[in-house]
Amino acid sequence: MDKKTLSRDGTPIAYERSGHGPAVILVSGAMSTGGTVAPLAVPLSERFDVLVYDRRGRGASGDTAPYAVAREVEDLAALTEVAGGEACLCGISSGGALVLEAAASGVPVRRVAVYETPYADFLDGGAERNAEYTEKLTAALAEGRRGDAVEHFLRLTGMGEGMIQGARQSPMWPGMEAVAPTLAYDNSVMAGGLVPRDRLASITVPLLAVAGGASPEWMRDGTRAVAEAAPKGSYRVLEGQTHMVDPTALGPVLAEFFAG
């Protein structure tokens, strides 16, 4: 991230920019930085002015206590101002929840797209599982057990115990622990992990919700529910894709939607 802007509370937000055309801002999910979604900027930058950024508490961006979802909405508002006063937004995974909240809060957006925001309405015991995760995550972070916090998140995603213990031994683990406090941020943005139908009903711009055809059925159903709750929502399935979507598959779909 080679540029910075200041959010309303003075927090520096690091970003990078590529391409020319209407503005598009890409928003990463949990345990991710702007670098995670940067590959998606490549196909989009052929037609758009694309901004990727490190969400607060990650990468080269700053952080200011106490955290509130409204502060992250203000971060997006600041980036939208940098982009010329209006932008299309795309959120990946839990970053989609932030994008939806920003649009519902009045950030000047032209179009909104999300990829598999993991709302658990159609997952058996989803609400209870999210509540248990919130309790364990809160305790781990309060006690400074960052590694345990990351473990709780990985279990929430469905990762097996063997893979989790393998991850603990990997070179990536210190970086994962470094951003562990931001797991609480994404958890707050997800607001209990169920589709926020009332908030979605207030989004009046076109909204595209995309899911992978190889993802679990509950994920596809939750994504469809996002589209159905928005007045101008539409739903799209990318055959063969999973939650780890290929930028070359998603990019053209976003480009077509944002150009509309």
PyRosetta script that sets phi, psi and omega in degrees:
from pyrosetta import init, pose_from_sequence

init()
pose = pose_from_sequence("MDKKTLSRDGTPIAYERSGHGPAVILVSGAMSTGGTVAPLAVPLSERFDVLVYDRRGRGASGDTAPYAVAREVEDLAALTEVAGGEACLCGISSGGALVLEAAASGVPVRRVAVYETPYADFLDGGAERNAEYTEKLTAALAEGRRGDAVEHFLRLTGMGEGMIQGARQSPMWPGMEAVAPTLAYDNSVMAGGLVPRDRLASITVPLLAVAGGASPEWMRDGTRAVAEAAPKGSYRVLEGQTHMVDPTALGPVLAEFFAG")
pose.set_psi(1, 114.6)
pose.set_omega(1, -171.6)
pose.set_phi(2, -105.5)
pose.set_psi(2, 3.9)
pose.set_omega(2, 179.5)
pose.set_phi(3, -133.6)
pose.set_psi(3, 159.8)
pose.set_omega(3, 176.7)
pose.set_phi(4, -140.6)
pose.set_psi(4, 147.6)
pose.set_omega(4, 170.7)
pose.set_phi(5, -132.3)
pose.set_psi(5, 162.7)
pose.set_omega(5, -179.9)
pose.set_phi(6, -102.7)
pose.set_psi(6, 131.4)
pose.set_omega(6, 173.3)
pose.set_phi(7, -76.3)
pose.set_psi(7, 174.4)
pose.set_omega(7, -174.5)
pose.set_phi(8, -59.2)
pose.set_psi(8, -33.9)
pose.set_omega(8, -178.9)
pose.set_phi(9, -89.6)
pose.set_psi(9, 9.2)
pose.set_omega(9, 177.5)
pose.set_phi(10, 91.0)
pose.set_psi(10, 0.0)
pose.set_omega(10, 179.4)
pose.set_phi(11, -72.6)
pose.set_psi(11, 126.8)
pose.set_omega(11, 177.1)
pose.set_phi(12, -73.6)
pose.set_psi(12, 130.6)
pose.set_omega(12, 179.6)
pose.set_phi(13, -115.3)
pose.set_psi(13, 118.7)
pose.set_omega(13, -176.7)
pose.set_phi(14, -89.0)
pose.set_psi(14, 138.0)
pose.set_omega(14, -178.8)
pose.set_phi(15, -149.5)
pose.set_psi(15, 166.4)
pose.set_omega(15, 170.7)
pose.set_phi(16, -135.7)
pose.set_psi(16, 160.1)
pose.set_omega(16, -169.1)
pose.set_phi(17, -136.1)
pose.set_psi(17, 142.3)
pose.set_omega(17, 178.4)
pose.set_phi(18, -150.3)
pose.set_psi(18, 152.8)
pose.set_omega(18, 175.6)
pose.set_phi(19, 84.4)
pose.set_psi(19, -178.9)
pose.set_omega(19, -179.8)
pose.set_phi(20, -140.9)
pose.set_psi(20, 147.3)
pose.set_omega(20, 179.0)
pose.set_phi(21, 129.7)
pose.set_psi(21, -162.4)
pose.set_omega(21, 176.2)
pose.set_phi(22, -59.0)
pose.set_psi(22, 148.0)
pose.set_omega(22, -174.6)
pose.set_phi(23, -78.6)
pose.set_psi(23, 139.0)
pose.set_omega(23, 173.8)
pose.set_phi(24, -132.4)
pose.set_psi(24, 130.7)
pose.set_omega(24, 176.9)
pose.set_phi(25, -113.0)
pose.set_psi(25, 127.2)
pose.set_omega(25, 179.8)
pose.set_phi(26, -101.0)
pose.set_psi(26, 135.5)
pose.set_omega(26, -174.6)
pose.set_phi(27, -122.3)
pose.set_psi(27, 124.5)
pose.set_omega(27, -177.7)
pose.set_phi(28, -83.9)
pose.set_psi(28, 166.6)
pose.set_omega(28, 179.6)
pose.set_phi(29, -98.9)
pose.set_psi(29, -159.4)
pose.set_omega(29, -177.1)
pose.set_phi(30, -63.9)
pose.set_psi(30, 145.6)
pose.set_omega(30, 178.6)
pose.set_phi(31, 60.4)
pose.set_psi(31, 21.6)
pose.set_omega(31, -175.8)
pose.set_phi(32, -123.1)
pose.set_psi(32, 158.5)
pose.set_omega(32, 174.3)
pose.set_phi(33, -122.3)
pose.set_psi(33, -178.1)
pose.set_omega(33, 176.7)
pose.set_phi(34, -59.7)
pose.set_psi(34, -31.9)
pose.set_omega(34, 178.9)
pose.set_phi(35, -62.2)
pose.set_psi(35, -25.7)
pose.set_omega(35, -179.2)
pose.set_phi(36, -66.9)
pose.set_psi(36, -38.1)
pose.set_omega(36, -178.1)
pose.set_phi(37, -97.2)
pose.set_psi(37, -2.3)
pose.set_omega(37, -179.3)
pose.set_phi(38, -56.7)
pose.set_psi(38, -36.4)
pose.set_omega(38, 178.0)
pose.set_phi(39, -59.8)
pose.set_psi(39, -28.4)
pose.set_omega(39, 178.4)
pose.set_phi(40, -71.6)
pose.set_psi(40, -23.6)
pose.set_omega(40, 178.7)
pose.set_phi(41, -69.1)
pose.set_psi(41, -24.0)
pose.set_omega(41, -174.9)
pose.set_phi(42, -62.1)
pose.set_psi(42, -55.3)
pose.set_omega(42, 178.8)
pose.set_phi(43, -68.3)
pose.set_psi(43, -30.1)
pose.set_omega(43, -178.5)
pose.set_phi(44, -73.9)
pose.set_psi(44, -30.5)
pose.set_omega(44, -175.3)
pose.set_phi(45, -69.5)
pose.set_psi(45, -8.9)
pose.set_omega(45, 175.4)
pose.set_phi(46, -69.9)
pose.set_psi(46, -22.6)
pose.set_omega(46, -176.8)
pose.set_phi(47, -129.3)
pose.set_psi(47, -8.5)
pose.set_omega(47, -172.7)
pose.set_phi(48, -136.7)
pose.set_psi(48, 159.3)
pose.set_omega(48, 170.5)
pose.set_phi(49, -88.6)
pose.set_psi(49, 103.8)
pose.set_omega(49, -169.3)
pose.set_phi(50, -104.8)
pose.set_psi(50, 128.6)
pose.set_omega(50, 175.2)
pose.set_phi(51, -112.1)
pose.set_psi(51, 129.4)
pose.set_omega(51, 168.8)
pose.set_phi(52, -118.5)
pose.set_psi(52, 147.9)
pose.set_omega(52, -174.9)
pose.set_phi(53, -147.4)
pose.set_psi(53, 158.3)
pose.set_omega(53, 172.3)
pose.set_phi(54, -86.1)
pose.set_psi(54, 118.5)
pose.set_omega(54, 175.9)
pose.set_phi(55, -62.5)
pose.set_psi(55, 156.2)
pose.set_omega(55, -175.3)
pose.set_phi(56, -56.2)
pose.set_psi(56, 140.4)
pose.set_omega(56, -178.0)
pose.set_phi(57, 86.6)
pose.set_psi(57, 3.4)
pose.set_omega(57, -176.9)
pose.set_phi(58, -132.8)
pose.set_psi(58, 153.0)
pose.set_omega(58, 173.0)
pose.set_phi(59, 53.8)
pose.set_psi(59, -129.4)
pose.set_omega(59, -176.5)
pose.set_phi(60, -91.9)
pose.set_psi(60, 0.5)
pose.set_omega(60, 178.2)
pose.set_phi(61, -82.7)
pose.set_psi(61, 158.6)
pose.set_omega(61, 177.4)
pose.set_phi(62, -88.5)
pose.set_psi(62, -169.4)
pose.set_omega(62, 178.9)
pose.set_phi(63, -154.5)
pose.set_psi(63, 147.3)
pose.set_omega(63, -179.6)
pose.set_phi(64, -139.5)
pose.set_psi(64, 123.1)
pose.set_omega(64, 177.9)
pose.set_phi(65, -84.9)
pose.set_psi(65, 152.6)
pose.set_omega(65, -4.9)
pose.set_phi(66, -82.7)
pose.set_psi(66, 154.7)
pose.set_omega(66, 179.7)
pose.set_phi(67, -75.8)
pose.set_psi(67, 146.5)
pose.set_omega(67, 169.6)
pose.set_phi(68, -151.3)
pose.set_psi(68, 145.8)
pose.set_omega(68, 178.3)
pose.set_phi(69, -55.9)
pose.set_psi(69, -36.1)
pose.set_omega(69, -179.8)
pose.set_phi(70, -59.3)
pose.set_psi(70, -29.3)
pose.set_omega(70, 178.6)
pose.set_phi(71, -68.5)
pose.set_psi(71, -37.6)
pose.set_omega(71, 177.9)
pose.set_phi(72, -70.6)
pose.set_psi(72, -32.5)
pose.set_omega(72, 173.6)
pose.set_phi(73, -63.0)
pose.set_psi(73, -40.7)
pose.set_omega(73, 177.0)
pose.set_phi(74, -65.2)
pose.set_psi(74, -33.1)
pose.set_omega(74, 175.0)
pose.set_phi(75, -59.9)
pose.set_psi(75, -45.0)
pose.set_omega(75, 178.9)
pose.set_phi(76, -67.0)
pose.set_psi(76, -35.1)
pose.set_omega(76, 177.0)
pose.set_phi(77, -64.1)
pose.set_psi(77, -39.4)
pose.set_omega(77, 178.8)
pose.set_phi(78, -65.7)
pose.set_psi(78, -40.9)
pose.set_omega(78, 178.3)
pose.set_phi(79, -68.1)
pose.set_psi(79, -35.8)
pose.set_omega(79, 177.1)
pose.set_phi(80, -63.6)
pose.set_psi(80, -37.7)
pose.set_omega(80, 176.7)
pose.set_phi(81, -64.3)
pose.set_psi(81, -42.3)
pose.set_omega(81, 176.3)
pose.set_phi(82, -59.5)
pose.set_psi(82, -37.1)
pose.set_omega(82, -176.2)
pose.set_phi(83, -77.1)
pose.set_psi(83, -3.1)
pose.set_omega(83, 177.7)
pose.set_phi(84, 116.9)
pose.set_psi(84, 5.6)
pose.set_omega(84, 175.2)
pose.set_phi(85, 102.3)
pose.set_psi(85, -9.8)
pose.set_omega(85, 177.9)
pose.set_phi(86, -156.5)
pose.set_psi(86, 146.0)
pose.set_omega(86, -179.3)
pose.set_phi(87, -155.4)
pose.set_psi(87, 159.4)
pose.set_omega(87, 164.8)
pose.set_phi(88, -86.7)
pose.set_psi(88, 145.1)
pose.set_omega(88, -179.4)
pose.set_phi(89, -118.9)
pose.set_psi(89, 141.1)
pose.set_omega(89, 172.8)
pose.set_phi(90, -134.0)
pose.set_psi(90, 124.2)
pose.set_omega(90, 178.8)
pose.set_phi(91, -115.4)
pose.set_psi(91, 132.7)
pose.set_omega(91, 179.1)
pose.set_phi(92, -101.3)
pose.set_psi(92, 131.4)
pose.set_omega(92, 179.7)
pose.set_phi(93, 55.3)
pose.set_psi(93, -128.6)
pose.set_omega(93, -178.8)
pose.set_phi(94, -67.6)
pose.set_psi(94, -17.1)
pose.set_omega(94, 171.3)
pose.set_phi(95, -61.1)
pose.set_psi(95, -24.6)
pose.set_omega(95, 176.0)
pose.set_phi(96, -64.8)
pose.set_psi(96, -36.0)
pose.set_omega(96, 178.1)
pose.set_phi(97, -63.6)
pose.set_psi(97, -37.8)
pose.set_omega(97, 177.9)
pose.set_phi(98, -67.3)
pose.set_psi(98, -42.1)
pose.set_omega(98, 178.3)
pose.set_phi(99, -60.8)
pose.set_psi(99, -43.6)
pose.set_omega(99, -179.8)
pose.set_phi(100, -65.3)
pose.set_psi(100, -40.7)
pose.set_omega(100, 178.5)
pose.set_phi(101, -66.1)
pose.set_psi(101, -38.9)
pose.set_omega(101, 178.4)
pose.set_phi(102, -62.7)
pose.set_psi(102, -44.1)
pose.set_omega(102, 179.0)
pose.set_phi(103, -64.7)
pose.set_psi(103, -40.4)
pose.set_omega(103, 179.5)
pose.set_phi(104, -70.7)
pose.set_psi(104, -23.0)
pose.set_omega(104, -178.2)
pose.set_phi(105, -87.3)
pose.set_psi(105, -3.6)
pose.set_omega(105, 175.8)
pose.set_phi(106, 99.6)
pose.set_psi(106, 8.2)
pose.set_omega(106, 173.0)
pose.set_phi(107, -60.7)
pose.set_psi(107, 133.9)
pose.set_omega(107, -174.7)
pose.set_phi(108, -70.2)
pose.set_psi(108, 93.9)
pose.set_omega(108, -179.5)
pose.set_phi(109, -115.9)
pose.set_psi(109, 148.9)
pose.set_omega(109, -179.6)
pose.set_phi(110, -94.8)
pose.set_psi(110, -41.6)
pose.set_omega(110, 176.7)
pose.set_phi(111, -148.5)
pose.set_psi(111, 155.1)
pose.set_omega(111, -176.7)
pose.set_phi(112, -131.7)
pose.set_psi(112, 134.3)
pose.set_omega(112, 175.0)
pose.set_phi(113, -131.4)
pose.set_psi(113, 144.7)
pose.set_omega(113, 176.4)
pose.set_phi(114, -134.7)
pose.set_psi(114, 146.4)
pose.set_omega(114, 174.8)
pose.set_phi(115, -118.5)
pose.set_psi(115, 112.3)
pose.set_omega(115, 173.2)
pose.set_phi(116, 47.5)
pose.set_psi(116, 56.0)
pose.set_omega(116, 168.1)
pose.set_phi(117, -63.8)
pose.set_psi(117, 122.7)
pose.set_omega(117, -166.2)
pose.set_phi(118, -79.7)
pose.set_psi(118, 57.9)
pose.set_omega(118, 174.2)
pose.set_phi(119, -70.7)
pose.set_psi(119, 134.3)
pose.set_omega(119, -168.3)
pose.set_phi(120, -104.2)
pose.set_psi(120, 25.3)
pose.set_omega(120, -179.5)
pose.set_phi(121, -55.8)
pose.set_psi(121, -33.5)
pose.set_omega(121, -173.1)
pose.set_phi(122, -108.0)
pose.set_psi(122, 12.3)
pose.set_omega(122, 174.1)
pose.set_phi(123, -97.8)
pose.set_psi(123, 125.9)
pose.set_omega(123, -179.4)
pose.set_phi(124, -56.4)
pose.set_psi(124, 123.3)
pose.set_omega(124, -179.6)
pose.set_phi(125, 71.4)
pose.set_psi(125, 18.2)
pose.set_omega(125, -175.2)
pose.set_phi(126, -61.1)
pose.set_psi(126, -44.6)
pose.set_omega(126, -178.5)
pose.set_phi(127, -64.1)
pose.set_psi(127, -41.9)
pose.set_omega(127, 179.8)
pose.set_phi(128, -67.0)
pose.set_psi(128, -39.3)
pose.set_omega(128, 179.3)
pose.set_phi(129, -63.5)
pose.set_psi(129, -41.1)
pose.set_omega(129, 178.8)
pose.set_phi(130, -66.4)
pose.set_psi(130, -37.6)
pose.set_omega(130, 178.6)
pose.set_phi(131, -65.3)
pose.set_psi(131, -40.4)
pose.set_omega(131, 178.2)
pose.set_phi(132, -65.8)
pose.set_psi(132, -40.5)
pose.set_omega(132, 177.9)
pose.set_phi(133, -61.6)
pose.set_psi(133, -44.6)
pose.set_omega(133, 179.8)
pose.set_phi(134, -58.3)
pose.set_psi(134, -43.6)
pose.set_omega(134, -179.5)
pose.set_phi(135, -63.6)
pose.set_psi(135, -46.9)
pose.set_omega(135, -177.6)
pose.set_phi(136, -69.5)
pose.set_psi(136, -40.0)
pose.set_omega(136, 179.6)
pose.set_phi(137, -63.7)
pose.set_psi(137, -45.4)
pose.set_omega(137, -178.9)
pose.set_phi(138, -60.2)
pose.set_psi(138, -44.0)
pose.set_omega(138, -179.7)
pose.set_phi(139, -65.9)
pose.set_psi(139, -43.4)
pose.set_omega(139, -177.7)
pose.set_phi(140, -63.3)
pose.set_psi(140, -43.7)
pose.set_omega(140, -179.1)
pose.set_phi(141, -70.1)
pose.set_psi(141, -37.2)
pose.set_omega(141, 178.9)
pose.set_phi(142, -63.7)
pose.set_psi(142, -30.8)
pose.set_omega(142, -178.3)
pose.set_phi(143, -95.6)
pose.set_psi(143, 6.7)
pose.set_omega(143, 177.7)
pose.set_phi(144, 74.3)
pose.set_psi(144, 17.2)
pose.set_omega(144, -179.1)
pose.set_phi(145, -92.3)
pose.set_psi(145, 73.2)
pose.set_omega(145, -175.0)
pose.set_phi(146, -63.0)
pose.set_psi(146, -39.0)
pose.set_omega(146, 179.3)
pose.set_phi(147, -61.4)
pose.set_psi(147, -41.6)
pose.set_omega(147, 178.2)
pose.set_phi(148, -65.5)
pose.set_psi(148, -37.2)
pose.set_omega(148, 178.0)
pose.set_phi(149, -60.6)
pose.set_psi(149, -43.7)
pose.set_omega(149, 178.1)
pose.set_phi(150, -63.7)
pose.set_psi(150, -41.1)
pose.set_omega(150, 178.2)
pose.set_phi(151, -59.1)
pose.set_psi(151, -44.9)
pose.set_omega(151, 180.0)
pose.set_phi(152, -59.6)
pose.set_psi(152, -40.5)
pose.set_omega(152, 178.9)
pose.set_phi(153, -65.9)
pose.set_psi(153, -44.4)
pose.set_omega(153, -179.0)
pose.set_phi(154, -63.1)
pose.set_psi(154, -36.8)
pose.set_omega(154, 175.5)
pose.set_phi(155, -65.2)
pose.set_psi(155, -38.7)
pose.set_omega(155, 178.8)
pose.set_phi(156, -59.8)
pose.set_psi(156, -34.8)
pose.set_omega(156, -179.8)
pose.set_phi(157, -77.5)
pose.set_psi(157, -7.8)
pose.set_omega(157, 179.2)
pose.set_phi(158, 98.1)
pose.set_psi(158, 6.6)
pose.set_omega(158, 179.8)
pose.set_phi(159, -69.0)
pose.set_psi(159, 136.9)
pose.set_omega(159, -179.4)
pose.set_phi(160, -72.7)
pose.set_psi(160, 160.5)
pose.set_omega(160, -176.0)
pose.set_phi(161, -62.3)
pose.set_psi(161, -38.7)
pose.set_omega(161, 179.8)
pose.set_phi(162, -62.3)
pose.set_psi(162, -41.5)
pose.set_omega(162, 179.4)
pose.set_phi(163, -68.9)
pose.set_psi(163, -36.2)
pose.set_omega(163, 178.5)
pose.set_phi(164, -63.1)
pose.set_psi(164, -46.0)
pose.set_omega(164, -179.7)
pose.set_phi(165, -67.3)
pose.set_psi(165, -31.9)
pose.set_omega(165, 174.9)
pose.set_phi(166, -66.4)
pose.set_psi(166, -39.0)
pose.set_omega(166, 178.5)
pose.set_phi(167, -63.1)
pose.set_psi(167, -36.0)
pose.set_omega(167, 179.1)
pose.set_phi(168, -60.5)
pose.set_psi(168, -27.9)
pose.set_omega(168, -178.4)
pose.set_phi(169, -93.6)
pose.set_psi(169, -1.0)
pose.set_omega(169, -175.0)
pose.set_phi(170, -85.1)
pose.set_psi(170, 159.2)
pose.set_omega(170, 177.0)
pose.set_phi(171, -64.0)
pose.set_psi(171, -17.4)
pose.set_omega(171, -178.7)
pose.set_phi(172, -77.6)
pose.set_psi(172, -17.4)
pose.set_omega(172, -170.4)
pose.set_phi(173, -60.9)
pose.set_psi(173, -44.6)
pose.set_omega(173, 178.7)
pose.set_phi(174, -57.8)
pose.set_psi(174, -37.7)
pose.set_omega(174, 177.4)
pose.set_phi(175, -66.7)
pose.set_psi(175, -35.1)
pose.set_omega(175, 178.1)
pose.set_phi(176, -68.1)
pose.set_psi(176, -41.2)
pose.set_omega(176, 177.2)
pose.set_phi(177, -64.5)
pose.set_psi(177, -33.9)
pose.set_omega(177, -177.7)
pose.set_phi(178, -61.7)
pose.set_psi(178, -35.7)
pose.set_omega(178, -178.6)
pose.set_phi(179, -99.0)
pose.set_psi(179, 6.5)
pose.set_omega(179, -178.1)
pose.set_phi(180, -53.8)
pose.set_psi(180, -39.2)
pose.set_omega(180, 179.0)
pose.set_phi(181, -58.0)
pose.set_psi(181, -26.7)
pose.set_omega(181, -179.3)
pose.set_phi(182, -75.5)
pose.set_psi(182, -9.1)
pose.set_omega(182, 172.6)
pose.set_phi(183, -59.9)
pose.set_psi(183, -34.7)
pose.set_omega(183, 176.9)
pose.set_phi(184, -66.0)
pose.set_psi(184, -31.7)
pose.set_omega(184, 179.2)
pose.set_phi(185, -66.2)
pose.set_psi(185, -49.5)
pose.set_omega(185, 179.2)
pose.set_phi(186, -63.5)
pose.set_psi(186, -36.3)
pose.set_omega(186, 178.8)
pose.set_phi(187, -64.1)
pose.set_psi(187, -37.2)
pose.set_omega(187, 176.5)
pose.set_phi(188, -67.5)
pose.set_psi(188, -40.8)
pose.set_omega(188, 179.1)
pose.set_phi(189, -62.7)
pose.set_psi(189, -37.2)
pose.set_omega(189, 179.8)
pose.set_phi(190, -72.2)
pose.set_psi(190, -18.6)
pose.set_omega(190, 170.5)
pose.set_phi(191, 49.1)
pose.set_psi(191, 53.8)
pose.set_omega(191, 177.8)
pose.set_phi(192, 94.3)
pose.set_psi(192, -12.0)
pose.set_omega(192, 172.2)
pose.set_phi(193, 82.0)
pose.set_psi(193, 16.7)
pose.set_omega(193, 177.8)
pose.set_phi(194, -117.2)
pose.set_psi(194, 152.7)
pose.set_omega(194, -176.6)
pose.set_phi(195, -56.5)
pose.set_psi(195, 121.9)
pose.set_omega(195, -178.7)
pose.set_phi(196, -82.7)
pose.set_psi(196, 73.5)
pose.set_omega(196, -170.6)
pose.set_phi(197, -58.7)
pose.set_psi(197, -38.5)
pose.set_omega(197, 179.8)
pose.set_phi(198, -64.5)
pose.set_psi(198, -41.8)
pose.set_omega(198, 178.6)
pose.set_phi(199, -67.1)
pose.set_psi(199, -40.8)
pose.set_omega(199, -180.0)
pose.set_phi(200, -64.2)
pose.set_psi(200, -33.8)
pose.set_omega(200, -179.9)
pose.set_phi(201, -64.3)
pose.set_psi(201, -18.9)
pose.set_omega(201, -178.3)
pose.set_phi(202, -92.2)
pose.set_psi(202, -3.6)
pose.set_omega(202, 179.8)
pose.set_phi(203, -86.3)
pose.set_psi(203, 112.4)
pose.set_omega(203, -172.7)
pose.set_phi(204, -98.1)
pose.set_psi(204, -7.3)
pose.set_omega(204, 178.7)
pose.set_phi(205, -86.8)
pose.set_psi(205, 161.7)
pose.set_omega(205, 177.1)
pose.set_phi(206, -59.0)
pose.set_psi(206, 138.4)
pose.set_omega(206, -177.2)
pose.set_phi(207, -130.9)
pose.set_psi(207, 132.1)
pose.set_omega(207, 176.9)
pose.set_phi(208, -117.3)
pose.set_psi(208, 124.5)
pose.set_omega(208, 176.6)
pose.set_phi(209, -112.7)
pose.set_psi(209, 123.0)
pose.set_omega(209, -173.6)
pose.set_phi(210, -118.6)
pose.set_psi(210, 139.4)
pose.set_omega(210, 176.7)
pose.set_phi(211, -132.5)
pose.set_psi(211, 160.0)
pose.set_omega(211, 176.9)
pose.set_phi(212, -89.8)
pose.set_psi(212, 137.6)
pose.set_omega(212, -179.3)
pose.set_phi(213, -66.6)
pose.set_psi(213, -21.4)
pose.set_omega(213, 178.6)
pose.set_phi(214, -96.8)
pose.set_psi(214, 4.3)
pose.set_omega(214, 176.7)
pose.set_phi(215, -80.1)
pose.set_psi(215, 164.2)
pose.set_omega(215, 179.5)
pose.set_phi(216, -59.5)
pose.set_psi(216, 151.1)
pose.set_omega(216, -177.6)
pose.set_phi(217, -59.3)
pose.set_psi(217, -37.2)
pose.set_omega(217, -178.6)
pose.set_phi(218, -64.4)
pose.set_psi(218, -31.8)
pose.set_omega(218, 178.3)
pose.set_phi(219, -69.7)
pose.set_psi(219, -42.8)
pose.set_omega(219, 178.1)
pose.set_phi(220, -65.1)
pose.set_psi(220, -40.7)
pose.set_omega(220, -180.0)
pose.set_phi(221, -65.2)
pose.set_psi(221, -40.0)
pose.set_omega(221, 178.2)
pose.set_phi(222, -65.9)
pose.set_psi(222, -38.3)
pose.set_omega(222, 178.0)
pose.set_phi(223, -66.2)
pose.set_psi(223, -41.4)
pose.set_omega(223, 177.2)
pose.set_phi(224, -61.8)
pose.set_psi(224, -38.2)
pose.set_omega(224, -179.9)
pose.set_phi(225, -63.6)
pose.set_psi(225, -34.6)
pose.set_omega(225, 176.0)
pose.set_phi(226, -60.6)
pose.set_psi(226, -47.6)
pose.set_omega(226, -179.6)
pose.set_phi(227, -62.9)
pose.set_psi(227, -40.3)
pose.set_omega(227, -176.8)
pose.set_phi(228, -70.6)
pose.set_psi(228, -25.6)
pose.set_omega(228, -178.2)
pose.set_phi(229, -82.7)
pose.set_psi(229, -16.0)
pose.set_omega(229, -178.8)
pose.set_phi(230, -93.9)
pose.set_psi(230, 137.1)
pose.set_omega(230, -177.9)
pose.set_phi(231, -55.9)
pose.set_psi(231, -34.9)
pose.set_omega(231, 179.9)
pose.set_phi(232, -120.0)
pose.set_psi(232, 41.9)
pose.set_omega(232, -176.8)
pose.set_phi(233, -87.4)
pose.set_psi(233, 148.2)
pose.set_omega(233, 173.0)
pose.set_phi(234, -138.2)
pose.set_psi(234, 156.7)
pose.set_omega(234, -173.0)
pose.set_phi(235, -124.9)
pose.set_psi(235, 138.9)
pose.set_omega(235, -178.9)
pose.set_phi(236, -140.0)
pose.set_psi(236, 138.8)
pose.set_omega(236, 175.9)
pose.set_phi(237, -112.6)
pose.set_psi(237, 131.8)
pose.set_omega(237, 175.4)
pose.set_phi(238, -99.9)
pose.set_psi(238, 105.4)
pose.set_omega(238, -176.2)
pose.set_phi(239, -59.9)
pose.set_psi(239, 136.6)
pose.set_omega(239, 176.8)
pose.set_phi(240, 83.9)
pose.set_psi(240, -8.0)
pose.set_omega(240, -177.6)
pose.set_phi(241, -91.1)
pose.set_psi(241, 152.0)
pose.set_omega(241, 176.2)
pose.set_phi(242, -116.6)
pose.set_psi(242, -167.4)
pose.set_omega(242, 178.7)
pose.set_phi(243, -63.4)
pose.set_psi(243, -28.0)
pose.set_omega(243, 175.5)
pose.set_phi(244, -88.9)
pose.set_psi(244, 75.3)
pose.set_omega(244, -170.4)
pose.set_phi(245, -72.3)
pose.set_psi(245, 144.1)
pose.set_omega(245, 176.7)
pose.set_phi(246, -77.4)
pose.set_psi(246, 122.1)
pose.set_omega(246, -180.0)
pose.set_phi(247, -56.4)
pose.set_psi(247, -30.8)
pose.set_omega(247, -179.5)
pose.set_phi(248, -73.6)
pose.set_psi(248, -17.6)
pose.set_omega(248, 175.0)
pose.set_phi(249, -88.5)
pose.set_psi(249, -40.3)
pose.set_omega(249, -177.3)
pose.set_phi(250, -80.4)
pose.set_psi(250, -36.4)
pose.set_omega(250, -175.2)
pose.set_phi(251, -52.7)
pose.set_psi(251, -51.9)
pose.set_omega(251, -179.6)
pose.set_phi(252, -62.4)
pose.set_psi(252, -33.5)
pose.set_omega(252, 178.4)
pose.set_phi(253, -66.5)
pose.set_psi(253, -43.9)
pose.set_omega(253, 177.4)
pose.set_phi(254, -65.0)
pose.set_psi(254, -42.1)
pose.set_omega(254, -178.7)
pose.set_phi(255, -60.2)
pose.set_psi(255, -43.4)
pose.set_omega(255, 178.8)
pose.set_phi(256, -62.9)
pose.set_psi(256, -42.0)
pose.set_omega(256, -178.7)
pose.set_phi(257, -69.1)
pose.set_psi(257, -46.1)
pose.set_omega(257, -177.6)
pose.set_phi(258, -68.3)
pose.set_psi(258, -24.8)
pose.set_omega(258, 179.0)
pose.set_phi(259, -80.5)
pose.set_psi(259, -9.6)
pose.set_omega(259, -176.0)
pose.set_phi(260, -70.7)
pose.dump_pdb("model.pdb")
